[in-house]
Amino acid sequence: MSAIPQELLGLRVAVVRSPRRTAALHIVGSELQVRVPQHLGDERVAAILQQKRPWIRSKVAQLQQLPPHRPREAVSGESFPYLGRHYRLKVQEGHPVGVCLSGGILRATVRPREVGEQREARIRHYLEQWYRGRALERLQDKADRYARQIGVSHAGVSVRAFRSRWGSCDQRGRVVFNWHIIKAPHPIVDYVVIHELCHLVHADHSKHFWQLVERHCPDFAGSRSWLKDKALILLGQCAAGRPAQG
């Protein structure tokens, strides 16, 4: 049996091992992420959790004081974020079905026969499709531009809904981004893209890695802080309502 508890102070414990050098704790929704070096054993991870228990308790208390987030409704008049701006949703009947951004308005077109919960579910599906498409398009452009600036070459860009990160980069140079990031302002999205591309040079989060990130994103610390503060809001505003952070 693992020495690592499955739950701590009401949070589900998730251990993420990677080629990093230090341990870090992050609270993502109802999950406590413990990011540690690959070689760190369960006993040592459990000891870190015990040592950081006061910090975890204080963070849980802070989160409990936050006002409850109101899920966004898939109805006309609701607003949805895209690249740092908010756009009103207008639901209309007709063809072709789907979502598009036109004249500063998000227009969701549905079939007349789809009503009630079926209509709401269909609109949420169309919104997610729209977000994913725009995310892939924008992130590909940004990745190509910053790859040239950094002096690296990636092996392709894709998007998905991560539960616990904003992006990843594998050993083959394939970069995957969390499509929810496309809701954030341009500078925040740029930071995430630069962060992942810098992993093509430094696989870990060493001093040299952060120096490279800072060279191409001088305000990376501000962007990191913004993401930590706004992560749950970004993800709470998503069309499909999936929890995550990074």
C-alpha positions as CSV (number, residue, x, y, z in Angstrom):
1,M,0.0,0.0,0.0
2,S,1.3,3.4,-0.9
3,A,2.3,5.8,1.9
4,I,0.7,8.7,0.0
5,P,-2.9,9.5,1.2
6,Q,-5.6,9.4,-1.4
7,E,-7.2,12.5,0.2
8,L,-5.9,15.3,2.4
9,L,-8.0,18.0,4.0
10,G,-10.9,17.4,1.6
11,L,-8.7,17.4,-1.5
12,R,-8.0,14.4,-3.7
13,V,-4.2,13.9,-3.9
14,A,-2.7,13.4,-7.4
15,V,1.0,12.8,-7.7
16,V,2.6,13.9,-11.0
17,R,6.2,12.7,-11.6
18,S,8.3,14.3,-14.3
19,P,12.0,15.1,-15.1
20,R,11.9,18.1,-12.7
21,R,14.4,18.8,-9.9
22,T,12.1,20.1,-7.1
23,A,8.7,19.4,-5.6
24,A,5.8,21.7,-6.0
25,L,2.2,21.7,-4.7
26,H,-0.8,23.1,-6.6
27,I,-4.5,23.1,-5.7
28,V,-6.6,22.6,-8.7
29,G,-10.3,22.7,-8.0
30,S,-10.8,19.8,-5.5
31,E,-7.5,18.2,-6.3
32,L,-4.1,18.7,-4.7
33,Q,-1.4,18.1,-7.3
34,V,2.0,17.1,-6.0
35,R,4.5,17.6,-8.8
36,V,7.8,15.8,-7.9
37,P,11.0,14.4,-9.6
38,Q,10.6,11.0,-11.1
39,H,13.0,9.4,-8.7
40,L,11.2,10.6,-5.5
41,G,9.7,7.6,-3.6
42,D,6.2,7.5,-2.0
43,E,7.6,7.8,1.5
44,R,9.3,11.1,0.6
45,V,6.2,12.4,-1.1
46,A,4.2,11.6,2.0
47,A,6.7,13.4,4.2
48,I,6.4,16.5,1.9
49,L,2.7,16.5,2.3
50,Q,3.0,16.3,6.1
51,Q,5.5,19.1,6.1
52,K,3.3,21.3,3.9
53,R,0.1,20.5,5.7
54,P,-0.2,24.0,7.3
55,W,0.2,25.6,3.9
56,I,-2.4,23.3,2.4
57,R,-4.8,24.1,5.3
58,S,-4.4,27.9,4.8
59,K,-5.0,27.6,1.0
60,V,-8.1,25.5,1.5
61,A,-9.4,28.1,3.9
62,Q,-8.8,30.8,1.3
63,L,-10.6,28.9,-1.4
64,Q,-13.6,28.3,0.9
65,Q,-13.9,32.1,1.3
66,L,-14.2,32.7,-2.4
67,P,-17.8,33.4,-3.7
68,P,-19.3,30.5,-5.5
69,H,-18.9,30.6,-9.2
70,R,-22.0,30.8,-11.3
71,P,-21.8,28.4,-14.3
72,R,-22.4,30.1,-17.6
73,E,-25.7,29.4,-19.2
74,A,-25.9,28.5,-22.9
75,V,-28.6,31.1,-23.6
76,S,-28.9,34.4,-25.4
77,G,-27.3,37.2,-23.5
78,E,-24.7,35.2,-21.7
79,S,-21.1,36.2,-22.3
80,F,-18.1,33.9,-23.1
81,P,-14.4,34.8,-23.1
82,Y,-12.1,34.6,-26.0
83,L,-8.5,35.9,-26.0
84,G,-9.2,38.2,-23.0
85,R,-12.4,39.7,-24.3
86,H,-16.0,38.8,-23.6
87,Y,-18.6,38.2,-26.3
88,R,-22.4,37.9,-25.9
89,L,-24.1,34.8,-27.1
90,K,-27.1,35.0,-29.4
91,V,-29.0,31.8,-30.0
92,Q,-30.9,31.5,-33.3
93,E,-32.6,28.8,-35.3
94,G,-31.6,27.9,-38.8
95,H,-28.9,26.3,-40.9
96,P,-26.0,25.6,-40.9
97,V,-25.9,24.7,-37.2
98,G,-22.9,25.6,-35.1
99,V,-21.2,28.7,-33.5
100,C,-19.4,31.5,-35.2
101,L,-18.1,34.9,-34.1
102,S,-19.6,37.6,-36.3
103,G,-20.0,41.3,-35.7
104,G,-18.7,41.0,-32.1
105,I,-21.4,38.4,-31.2
106,L,-21.1,34.7,-30.7
107,R,-23.9,33.3,-32.8
108,A,-25.2,29.8,-32.0
109,T,-27.4,28.3,-34.7
110,V,-29.5,25.3,-33.7
111,R,-32.3,23.3,-35.3
112,P,-35.9,24.5,-34.4
113,R,-36.9,21.0,-33.1
114,E,-34.1,21.1,-30.5
115,V,-35.6,22.6,-27.3
116,G,-35.0,22.6,-23.6
117,E,-32.1,20.6,-22.2
118,Q,-31.4,19.1,-25.7
119,R,-30.9,22.6,-27.1
120,E,-28.7,23.7,-24.2
121,A,-26.5,20.6,-24.5
122,R,-26.2,21.1,-28.3
123,I,-25.2,24.8,-27.8
124,R,-22.5,23.7,-25.3
125,H,-21.2,21.2,-27.8
126,Y,-21.1,23.8,-30.6
127,L,-19.3,26.2,-28.3
128,E,-16.7,23.7,-27.4
129,Q,-16.2,22.8,-31.1
130,W,-15.8,26.5,-31.8
131,Y,-13.3,27.0,-29.0
132,R,-11.2,24.0,-30.0
133,G,-11.1,25.2,-33.6
134,R,-10.0,28.7,-32.8
135,A,-7.5,27.4,-30.2
136,L,-5.8,25.1,-32.7
137,E,-5.6,27.9,-35.3
138,R,-4.3,30.6,-33.0
139,L,-1.9,28.3,-31.1
140,Q,-0.4,26.9,-34.3
141,D,0.3,30.4,-35.5
142,K,1.8,31.4,-32.2
143,A,3.9,28.2,-31.9
144,D,5.3,28.7,-35.4
145,R,6.2,32.4,-34.7
146,Y,7.8,31.8,-31.3
147,A,9.6,28.6,-32.5
148,R,11.4,30.8,-35.0
149,Q,12.2,33.4,-32.4
150,I,13.5,30.8,-29.9
151,G,15.4,28.9,-32.6
152,V,13.6,25.6,-32.2
153,S,11.4,23.4,-34.4
154,H,8.3,21.6,-33.1
155,A,6.8,18.5,-34.6
156,G,3.2,19.6,-34.6
157,V,0.6,21.3,-32.5
158,S,-2.7,19.9,-31.2
159,V,-5.2,20.8,-28.5
160,R,-7.1,18.8,-25.9
161,A,-8.8,19.3,-22.5
162,F,-6.1,18.6,-19.8
163,R,-7.2,18.3,-16.3
164,S,-4.1,19.6,-14.7
165,R,-1.9,21.6,-17.1
166,W,-2.0,24.2,-19.8
167,G,0.3,22.4,-22.1
168,S,2.8,19.6,-22.7
169,C,5.7,18.9,-24.9
170,D,7.0,15.3,-25.6
171,Q,10.5,14.1,-26.6
172,R,9.5,14.0,-30.2
173,G,8.8,17.8,-30.2
174,R,5.0,17.4,-30.3
175,V,3.3,20.2,-28.4
176,V,-0.2,19.9,-27.0
177,F,-2.1,22.8,-25.5
178,N,-5.2,22.9,-23.3
179,W,-7.8,24.5,-25.5
180,H,-9.2,26.5,-22.5
181,I,-6.2,28.7,-22.6
182,I,-7.6,30.5,-25.7
183,K,-10.0,32.3,-23.4
184,A,-7.0,34.2,-21.7
185,P,-5.5,37.4,-23.0
186,H,-2.9,37.3,-25.7
187,P,0.1,37.8,-23.4
188,I,-1.0,34.9,-21.2
189,V,-1.4,32.6,-24.2
190,D,2.0,33.7,-25.5
191,Y,3.6,32.8,-22.2
192,V,2.1,29.3,-22.3
193,V,3.3,28.8,-25.9
194,I,6.8,30.1,-25.0
195,H,6.9,27.9,-21.9
196,E,6.2,24.7,-23.8
197,L,8.6,25.5,-26.7
198,C,11.4,26.2,-24.2
199,H,11.0,22.6,-23.1
200,L,12.4,21.7,-26.5
201,V,15.7,23.1,-25.2
202,H,15.5,22.3,-21.5
203,A,13.2,19.3,-20.6
204,D,13.1,20.2,-16.9
205,H,12.3,23.4,-15.0
206,S,15.9,24.2,-14.2
207,K,17.4,27.7,-13.8
208,H,18.5,27.6,-17.4
209,F,14.9,26.8,-18.5
210,W,13.5,29.8,-16.7
211,Q,16.2,32.1,-18.0
212,L,15.3,31.0,-21.5
213,V,11.6,31.7,-20.8
214,E,12.4,35.1,-19.4
215,R,14.5,36.0,-22.5
216,H,11.4,35.6,-24.7
217,C,8.7,36.5,-22.2
218,P,10.1,39.1,-19.7
219,D,6.9,39.2,-17.7
220,F,6.6,35.4,-17.4
221,A,6.3,35.7,-13.6
222,G,3.2,37.9,-13.9
223,S,1.7,35.5,-16.4
224,R,2.2,32.5,-14.1
225,S,0.6,34.4,-11.3
226,W,-2.3,35.4,-13.5
227,L,-2.9,31.9,-14.5
228,K,-2.9,30.6,-10.9
229,D,-5.4,33.3,-9.9
230,K,-7.7,32.9,-12.9
231,A,-7.4,29.2,-13.7
232,L,-10.7,28.2,-12.1
233,I,-12.5,31.1,-13.6
234,L,-11.2,30.3,-17.1
235,L,-12.2,26.7,-16.7
236,G,-15.5,27.5,-15.0
237,Q,-16.4,29.7,-18.0
238,C,-15.8,26.9,-20.5
239,A,-18.6,25.6,-22.6
240,A,-18.3,22.0,-21.4
241,G,-17.5,22.8,-17.7
242,R,-14.5,20.6,-17.4
243,P,-12.2,21.2,-14.4
244,A,-8.5,21.8,-14.8
245,Q,-5.5,24.0,-14.1
246,G,-1.8,24.2,-15.0
